[in-house]
Amino acid sequence: MCDNLGYNHTVLSSSTQIRLFKEHMNTSVVPPQGNTSFLPPYMRWTVRRFPKCAVIMQKRFCTRFFPPCFPGEKKQYFITCLSDCLQIYKLCPGFFKIHPNEYEFCTRASKGKFMHGFCAHDKWPKHWLLWPSK
């Protein structure tokens, strides 16, 4: 689901990835690795309404639910950058009116060191401490 964004490793265990995928996709089927044509049902409407922001929206979904990691590097967490939020604002007027929670997420969590096309942070969010990583 997120392979086309420049990463194929995540901090989540395989079992957690499969569970989250099934929950978000509302399915019991897991796509073959490398299949990037899947979006959660609740995102499809938004992407159809704001097609210019489809990749940024996929990036935000993936970093939030399947956070990337890069083997051989120190442990960090990666999210979308402020520049991605500004692109949404510029390219997709009205998106933040429909999704005010996304605006809040952008303003509080989008600053960090730019790496691999994402913003890297050294401090892990508290809610991630419960998720197993491999």
Secondary structure, 3 states (H helix, E strand, C coil): CCHHHCCCCECCCHHHHHHHHHHHHCCCCCCCCCCCCCCCHHHHHHHHHCHHHHHHHHHHHHHHHCCECCCCCCCCEEECCHHHHHHHHHHCCCHHHHCHHHHHHHHHHCCCEEECCEEEECCCCHHHHHCCCC
